[in-house]
Each structure stands twice: as structure tokens, then as C-alpha cells.
């Protein structure tokens, strides 16, 4: 069998292309890209002529089988995403797991990552941080996201879109989350812009700005974490004995613990 390469590509500035990336893309037989149009532009910039095929969320399983078959035939393959490091909020995780199962040699070609660039620009604690992917748009996942931010003892890094950034910041304000936030827009590109402040300040600063481009948020750890050492189930039993509705119990316990109301309700609804 041959080799599979996970290749990080520039997040904006093409001068960030490493010699090792160029050598790797020159050496492989086939390139798979999240978006073949962007992939072709990168290869054209590097004056590299290789077959390039799509690999995105919708075709991961079928393409994984195809890639494994080609590797077994002796072909070396590189995977690139639209920008930055593949697998980081981008497709590829399923593929890598399948290749590991089949004992394929895998190498990662390091390079730019918006997560690390934004983290180092933030000025927040970098000793421990959480990467949370894209901010969920709605539902339980969104509620869980904000609960996690509210109770995080580490810096958090996440992605959002230009269309959603103001709505996300309003949610911080509505939930009275006082964390400091750094908004990193178009990092490494010509119009790179950094905004700093709490959610209310940022909403004011961005009010009249038509925000465009890729956005990464860095959120400071919470200074006010409620973390009481209580026996949740024992407390539940006591309140149930007073005929307090379970939905209300969940809300009460959520306010004094590190669990969301939905998480607590799921645990106690059948008790």
C-alpha cells in the first residue's frame, strides 16, 4: 500500500505555503479537496498538475472506499480542505479512522490553523483551551454551547459566520455572559481585522458594519463559575417529595450546577 497525507493549506495568505506542502503535493498521485474549484486554484498557483477529486461531508463514505482502494493499488493521496487544517470542523475524520483500521501509513503536513492564530492573538490564557467548532444555530446544542462557555475554566475558540455573528453576540448579552471576546476576521488576509471587548461592547462596535469573510471567536474563561458540590439525585428526590414539577426542578438545579436544564431533565424525567 502507499501513503495518505493530511495537508494543511493557507487560511488566506498564500505566502504561508510551506516547502514541505509543495513537495508533498508534487509527490502524490491524486489530490482530494473539499472544494475542487479552490483546490484547482491552489494547485495552479503552485504550478502543480494532478488529478483532483471532491471529498466533502455528503460523499465521505463512498469516497473513503474509493480512496482506500486507490491506496491499496499503490497510489499516494493528499487531502486538503478549503483552508487551514483538514478535519478541524472539516470532513476527513471518518476517512482517517477507516485508513487506520486498514493499517495505511498516514502523515500530517502541518501548516496554518485559524484556531491557533486566533488563540495567540487573543491575549487570553493559552495554557488550556477548548475548541468548540461552529456555534450551533438552535436547539439543545446551542443551549449546551452557551452553558459550556458560562462554566468554562479555559479559553474557548469557535467559528461563526458573518450572517450570524451579531445574533450570537446578542445571545451572550441576553444570557448575561460577561466573558471577554476577541472577534478575528479574515486572518492573514489583506483586510484582517480584530475586535475586542465584551459582547455588549462588540455589538455596539459592529452595529453599523457589514461584516464579511471568515470569522473565528476567542472567548475568555469565565470568572464567575458556580460549582457547588451537591448530590443532584438526592436534591431531586427531596423536591419530588414536595410535588415540584420536574421541569422546574431541572431549572432550579441548573442555576446552581454545571448542568443545563435539559441535561438534568433528561436524567430525572423517569425517576
TORDOFI-885212 format. One record per residue (C-alpha): residue in three letters; x, y, z. Coordinates in pm, whole numbers. Layout:
+------+--------+--------+--------+
: resn :     px :     py :     pz :
+------+--------+--------+--------+
:  Ala :      X :      Y :      Z :
...
+------+--------+--------+--------+
END
This chain:
+------+--------+--------+--------+
: resn :     px :     py :     pz :
+------+--------+--------+--------+
:  Unk :      0 :      0 :      0 :
:  Unk :    101 :    362 :    -46 :
:  Unk :     68 :    671 :    175 :
:  Unk :   -202 :    919 :    274 :
:  Unk :   -121 :   1282 :    357 :
:  Unk :   -335 :   1527 :    556 :
:  Unk :   -225 :   1864 :    417 :
:  Unk :   -284 :   2198 :    586 :
:  Unk :   -324 :   2483 :    338 :
:  Unk :   -316 :   2863 :    385 :
:  Unk :   -612 :   3027 :    558 :
:  Unk :   -575 :   3331 :    335 :
:  Unk :   -219 :   3437 :    267 :
:  Unk :    -55 :   3217 :      4 :
:  Unk :    290 :   3318 :    133 :
:  Unk :    221 :   3081 :    424 :
:  Unk :    263 :   2780 :    194 :
:  Unk :    549 :   2565 :    321 :
:  Unk :    812 :   2394 :    109 :
:  Unk :    705 :   2064 :    260 :
:  Unk :    347 :   2117 :    143 :
:  Unk :    467 :   2193 :   -211 :
:  Unk :    692 :   1887 :   -211 :
:  Unk :    411 :   1665 :    -85 :
:  Unk :    155 :   1787 :   -339 :
:  Unk :    415 :   1737 :   -611 :
:  Unk :    487 :   1383 :   -497 :
:  Unk :    136 :   1238 :   -459 :
:  Unk :    -63 :   1075 :   -737 :
:  Unk :   -403 :   1222 :   -651 :
:  Unk :   -539 :   1515 :   -451 :
:  Unk :   -879 :   1515 :   -281 :
:  Unk :  -1029 :   1852 :   -188 :
:  Unk :  -1334 :   1974 :     -1 :
:  Unk :  -1399 :   2212 :   -291 :
:  Unk :  -1228 :   2115 :   -617 :
:  Unk :  -1256 :   2470 :   -752 :
:  Unk :  -1049 :   2608 :   -466 :
:  Unk :   -819 :   2309 :   -480 :
:  Unk :   -750 :   2367 :   -850 :
:  Unk :   -667 :   2734 :   -783 :
:  Unk :   -411 :   2630 :   -521 :
:  Unk :   -251 :   2370 :   -747 :
:  Unk :   -247 :   2618 :  -1036 :
:  Unk :    -76 :   2876 :   -814 :
:  Unk :    190 :   2617 :   -734 :
:  Unk :    211 :   2508 :  -1098 :
:  Unk :    121 :   2151 :   -998 :
:  Unk :    -78 :   1933 :  -1235 :
:  Unk :   -251 :   1647 :  -1055 :
:  Unk :   -590 :   1476 :  -1075 :
:  Unk :   -815 :   1638 :   -814 :
:  Unk :  -1142 :   1493 :   -685 :
:  Unk :  -1403 :   1604 :   -435 :
:  Unk :  -1424 :   1489 :    -74 :
:  Unk :  -1694 :   1662 :    131 :
:  Unk :  -1948 :   1581 :    401 :
:  Unk :  -2208 :   1447 :    157 :
:  Unk :  -1983 :   1188 :     -8 :
:  Unk :  -1747 :   1091 :    275 :
:  Unk :  -1834 :    722 :    295 :
:  Unk :  -1831 :    644 :    -75 :
:  Unk :  -1515 :    847 :   -132 :
:  Unk :  -1344 :    682 :    165 :
:  Unk :  -1391 :    343 :     -2 :
:  Unk :  -1261 :    487 :   -327 :
:  Unk :   -953 :    636 :   -159 :
:  Unk :   -874 :    315 :     28 :
:  Unk :   -898 :    116 :   -295 :
:  Unk :   -656 :    352 :   -469 :
:  Unk :   -411 :    339 :   -180 :
:  Unk :   -416 :    -42 :   -191 :
:  Unk :   -331 :    -12 :   -560 :
:  Unk :    -15 :    178 :   -465 :
:  Unk :   -126 :    539 :   -518 :
:  Unk :    -29 :    815 :   -276 :
:  Unk :   -305 :   1060 :   -189 :
:  Unk :   -325 :   1407 :    -33 :
:  Unk :   -633 :   1554 :    136 :
:  Unk :   -681 :   1931 :    152 :
:  Unk :   -970 :   2141 :    283 :
:  Unk :  -1089 :   2481 :    165 :
:  Unk :   -842 :   2648 :    401 :
:  Unk :   -643 :   2552 :    707 :
:  Unk :   -605 :   2204 :    852 :
:  Unk :   -836 :   1923 :    731 :
:  Unk :  -1059 :   1751 :    989 :
:  Unk :  -1083 :   2066 :   1207 :
:  Unk :  -1455 :   2140 :   1154 :
:  Unk :  -1397 :   1997 :    808 :
:  Unk :  -1454 :   1648 :    659 :
:  Unk :  -1193 :   1374 :    693 :
:  Unk :  -1240 :   1220 :   1038 :
:  Unk :  -1437 :    920 :    905 :
:  Unk :  -1177 :    863 :    633 :
:  Unk :   -880 :    871 :    870 :
:  Unk :  -1049 :    620 :   1102 :
:  Unk :  -1106 :    385 :    810 :
:  Unk :   -747 :    418 :    693 :
:  Unk :   -617 :    344 :   1042 :
:  Unk :   -831 :     27 :   1053 :
:  Unk :   -660 :    -80 :    730 :
:  Unk :   -307 :     -3 :    854 :
:  Unk :   -246 :    272 :    599 :
:  Unk :     56 :    498 :    657 :
:  Unk :    -75 :    846 :    739 :
:  Unk :    127 :   1166 :    764 :
:  Unk :      8 :   1515 :    860 :
:  Unk :    174 :   1809 :    686 :
:  Unk :    139 :   2090 :    942 :
:  Unk :     52 :   2442 :    847 :
:  Unk :   -185 :   2733 :    914 :
:  Unk :   -477 :   2692 :   1153 :
:  Unk :   -723 :   2972 :   1224 :
:  Unk :   -781 :   2822 :   1569 :
:  Unk :   -420 :   2868 :   1680 :
:  Unk :   -371 :   3201 :   1502 :
:  Unk :   -677 :   3349 :   1676 :
:  Unk :   -582 :   3198 :   2012 :
:  Unk :   -235 :   3354 :   2007 :
:  Unk :   -379 :   3692 :   1901 :
:  Unk :   -636 :   3694 :   2180 :
:  Unk :   -419 :   3776 :   2478 :
:  Unk :   -614 :   3519 :   2682 :
:  Unk :   -480 :   3217 :   2871 :
:  Unk :   -326 :   2975 :   2619 :
:  Unk :   -219 :   2711 :   2872 :
:  Unk :   -553 :   2533 :   2838 :
:  Unk :   -823 :   2591 :   2578 :
:  Unk :  -1131 :   2430 :   2427 :
:  Unk :  -1211 :   2421 :   2057 :
:  Unk :  -1589 :   2410 :   2012 :
:  Unk :  -1629 :   2414 :   1633 :
:  Unk :  -1916 :   2618 :   1488 :
:  Unk :  -2163 :   2781 :   1726 :
:  Unk :  -2484 :   2575 :   1694 :
:  Unk :  -2768 :   2759 :   1523 :
:  Unk :  -3052 :   2649 :   1750 :
:  Unk :  -3196 :   2393 :   1988 :
:  Unk :  -3036 :   2194 :   2266 :
:  Unk :  -2690 :   2211 :   2110 :
:  Unk :  -2697 :   2592 :   2117 :
:  Unk :  -2817 :   2594 :   2479 :
:  Unk :  -2541 :   2348 :   2571 :
:  Unk :  -2280 :   2564 :   2391 :
:  Unk :  -2363 :   2875 :   2594 :
:  Unk :  -2382 :   2676 :   2916 :
:  Unk :  -2034 :   2539 :   2844 :
:  Unk :  -1899 :   2891 :   2782 :
:  Unk :  -2059 :   3017 :   3103 :
:  Unk :  -1887 :   2747 :   3307 :
:  Unk :  -1557 :   2714 :   3124 :
:  Unk :  -1235 :   2734 :   3323 :
:  Unk :  -1039 :   2755 :   2998 :
:  Unk :  -1025 :   2983 :   2695 :
:  Unk :  -1267 :   2878 :   2420 :
:  Unk :  -1224 :   2906 :   2042 :
:  Unk :  -1511 :   2868 :   1796 :
:  Unk :  -1631 :   2960 :   1448 :
:  Unk :  -1933 :   3155 :   1332 :
:  Unk :  -2048 :   3317 :   1007 :
:  Unk :  -2074 :   3685 :    912 :
:  Unk :  -2453 :   3648 :    895 :
:  Unk :  -2476 :   3507 :   1249 :
:  Unk :  -2210 :   3693 :   1447 :
:  Unk :  -2441 :   3970 :   1572 :
:  Unk :  -2713 :   3722 :   1669 :
:  Unk :  -2454 :   3516 :   1860 :
:  Unk :  -2328 :   3823 :   2046 :
:  Unk :  -2687 :   3922 :   2135 :
:  Unk :  -2727 :   3579 :   2291 :
:  Unk :  -2425 :   3649 :   2512 :
:  Unk :  -2586 :   3974 :   2624 :
:  Unk :  -2929 :   3816 :   2683 :
:  Unk :  -2774 :   3540 :   2893 :
:  Unk :  -2566 :   3795 :   3087 :
:  Unk :  -2240 :   3626 :   2994 :
:  Unk :  -1963 :   3867 :   3082 :
:  Unk :  -1671 :   3689 :   2914 :
:  Unk :  -1426 :   3897 :   2713 :
:  Unk :  -1438 :   3811 :   2342 :
:  Unk :  -1198 :   3860 :   2052 :
:  Unk :  -1351 :   3858 :   1703 :
:  Unk :  -1092 :   3767 :   1439 :
:  Unk :  -1199 :   3835 :   1081 :
:  Unk :  -1017 :   3743 :    759 :
:  Unk :   -699 :   3639 :    939 :
:  Unk :   -374 :   3659 :    736 :
:  Unk :   -563 :   3833 :    454 :
:  Unk :   -540 :   4192 :    332 :
:  Unk :   -840 :   4310 :    535 :
:  Unk :   -763 :   4122 :    858 :
:  Unk :   -948 :   4290 :   1145 :
:  Unk :   -951 :   4221 :   1519 :
:  Unk :  -1228 :   4343 :   1752 :
:  Unk :  -1201 :   4313 :   2133 :
:  Unk :  -1444 :   4358 :   2421 :
:  Unk :  -1741 :   4200 :   2594 :
:  Unk :  -2049 :   4110 :   2391 :
:  Unk :  -2228 :   4439 :   2458 :
:  Unk :  -1926 :   4646 :   2355 :
:  Unk :  -1873 :   4439 :   2040 :
:  Unk :  -2239 :   4471 :   1938 :
:  Unk :  -2204 :   4847 :   1963 :
:  Unk :  -1876 :   4847 :   1769 :
:  Unk :  -2015 :   4624 :   1493 :
:  Unk :  -2362 :   4782 :   1475 :
:  Unk :  -2308 :   4972 :   1151 :
:  Unk :  -2052 :   4738 :    996 :
:  Unk :  -2141 :   4498 :    716 :
:  Unk :  -1925 :   4208 :    830 :
:  Unk :  -1785 :   3976 :    566 :
:  Unk :  -1530 :   3695 :    550 :
:  Unk :  -1425 :   3407 :    774 :
:  Unk :  -1475 :   3465 :   1149 :
:  Unk :  -1311 :   3298 :   1447 :
:  Unk :  -1410 :   3388 :   1803 :
:  Unk :  -1189 :   3353 :   2109 :
:  Unk :  -1373 :   3371 :   2441 :
:  Unk :  -1205 :   3419 :   2778 :
:  Unk :  -1255 :   3171 :   3058 :
:  Unk :  -1537 :   3253 :   3297 :
:  Unk :  -1451 :   3436 :   3615 :
:  Unk :  -1784 :   3358 :   3784 :
:  Unk :  -1832 :   2981 :   3785 :
:  Unk :  -2095 :   2830 :   4008 :
:  Unk :  -1965 :   2487 :   4101 :
:  Unk :  -2136 :   2357 :   4414 :
:  Unk :  -2061 :   2013 :   4549 :
:  Unk :  -2414 :   1875 :   4573 :
:  Unk :  -2576 :   1539 :   4523 :
:  Unk :  -2808 :   1609 :   4230 :
:  Unk :  -3018 :   1296 :   4264 :
:  Unk :  -3063 :   1344 :   4639 :
:  Unk :  -3180 :   1701 :   4579 :
:  Unk :  -3421 :   1575 :   4313 :
:  Unk :  -3574 :   1319 :   4547 :
:  Unk :  -3634 :   1588 :   4807 :
:  Unk :  -3807 :   1826 :   4565 :
:  Unk :  -4017 :   1549 :   4405 :
:  Unk :  -4149 :   1467 :   4751 :
:  Unk :  -4289 :   1822 :   4762 :
:  Unk :  -4462 :   1771 :   4424 :
:  Unk :  -4242 :   2021 :   4241 :
:  Unk :  -4267 :   1961 :   3862 :
:  Unk :  -3957 :   1802 :   3714 :
:  Unk :  -3915 :   2080 :   3458 :
:  Unk :  -3899 :   2330 :   3745 :
:  Unk :  -3657 :   2106 :   3936 :
:  Unk :  -3430 :   2096 :   3633 :
:  Unk :  -3432 :   2476 :   3604 :
:  Unk :  -3356 :   2521 :   3975 :
:  Unk :  -3067 :   2273 :   3977 :
:  Unk :  -2928 :   2411 :   3652 :
:  Unk :  -2888 :   2754 :   3815 :
:  Unk :  -2663 :   2611 :   4089 :
:  Unk :  -2471 :   2343 :   3899 :
:  Unk :  -2264 :   2284 :   3588 :
:  Unk :  -2551 :   2107 :   3410 :
:  Unk :  -2803 :   2261 :   3171 :
:  Unk :  -3174 :   2235 :   3250 :
:  Unk :  -3219 :   1993 :   2958 :
:  Unk :  -2933 :   1769 :   3076 :
:  Unk :  -3080 :   1747 :   3426 :
:  Unk :  -3434 :   1687 :   3298 :
:  Unk :  -3314 :   1400 :   3076 :
:  Unk :  -3159 :   1239 :   3384 :
:  Unk :  -3458 :   1279 :   3615 :
:  Unk :  -3764 :   1253 :   3387 :
:  Unk :  -3811 :    880 :   3451 :
:  Unk :  -3730 :    888 :   3824 :
+------+--------+--------+--------+
END
